[in-house]
Amino acid sequence: MKRKINCETARNFSVEKALEKLGHFPKRTTEQEAWFLSPFRSETQASLKVSRTKNRWYDHGEGIGGNVIDLVCRILRCTIKEALSFLDDNNSIGSIKRQPFDNSLESQIQIIEVKELEHPALLQYISTRGITSEVAKTYCKEVWYNYRGKTFFAVGLKNHKNGWELRNRLFKNSSSPKSYTYIQNKSKELILLEGMFDLLSLAMLDAELLNTSDILVLNSLAFIKDAEKYFETYDLVHLYLDRDAAGLKAAKYIIDRHKHVLDKSNRYENHKDLNDLLNHEKGR
């Protein structure tokens, strides 16, 4: 009989393996360290370093680091007990539930202003992702916010608890309370997406499908259990999760539990996600 993992044994779990389990892979490696794009924001140069000799991580962009338990708790916003469950090979992704932390990044973000999307820098950013301003304005707003005494602006997608997913060229943030985004069009079919740019990309690829379906954007795989409660009210659920390790594991979990769920990721089987497919089709 396998013994349950505890804090002492969990700290020996490879930080690299934990990141891989969460769908993050190194951009460059040496014998002693591996560098990853930070899972805490959007960036083009890897700033999260993993020491292979010490099995510790440090995010140079945030100035934080720690052991593997610290990392899992921060990425999934979960308790230590749930982090241990995640690191246990026998866990299911649905067992991880996000817990709010008063000292989280989200709680430090204060929304200043929400308006129509118009800032040239944001319009240019979404254009680099293959999204037209018309599509972005349909689902998103321009959100100005304060973080650590400084003012920033971003493309914002509102969630059903009135928090915001915030994206710009440099940062990937969210405001409290973090939750999923649920858009109802009085349909008997539901589209389940992983993030903001999956929604915008599908709107570019198949606008009619979105217009005739209800939409649920997870904004984090940690909200899968929350999303499941809606499934029984639909005749069909169309699944468009990322084709990385975490997304594939989440898709298997959902499909194994719900017979009326259709995995549509074969549409972009040679790509990581819908946005990757969109930009490929645009020749980028």
Buried (B, 14 or more C-beta within 10 A) or exposed (E): EEEEBEEEEBBEBBBBEBBBBBBBEBBEEEEEBBBBBBBBBBBEEBBBBBBBEEBBBBBBBBEBBBBBBBBBBBBBBBBEEBBBBBBBEEBBBBBBBBBEBEEBBBBBBEBEEEEEBEBEEBBEBBEEBBBBBEBBBBBBBBBBBEBEEEEBBBBBBBBBEEBBBBBBBEBBBBBBBBBBBBBEEEBEBBBBBBBBBBBBBBBBBBEEBBEEBBBBBBBBBBBBBBBBEBBEEBEBBBBBBBBBBBBBBBBBBBBEEBEEBEBBBEEBEEBEBBBBBBBEEEEE
